[in-house]
Amino acid sequence: MRFPCLRLAGEAARAGGTCALHLERRKRDRRARPFLDGGLRFLEISEVIERTLDALPSQPVVTFESLYEADRLARDLAGEAVAALR
């Protein structure tokens, strides 16, 4: 696919729950920062997103605590994915 992030966004929207959170947060933190700093190539951004989404199945958001925990896990996994690509 020419624009893999669009496919991933559609999949996250269909999955709902925490998947949309993972997608949104990744574009602003551990995935985007290495790209902006020159340590991650543009086309690798979608790889980091996909690895994070694949590793964390969507969960319903029941409490703020569950939301924060899902975000923490996604950040950790995104950081691992970036490190694996470097």
Secondary structure, DSSP 8 states (H G I E B T S, - for coil): ---HHHHHHHHHHHH-THHHHHHHHHTTTTTHHHHHTTSS-TTHHHHHHHHHHHHS------SHHHHHHHHHHHHHHHHHHHHHH-
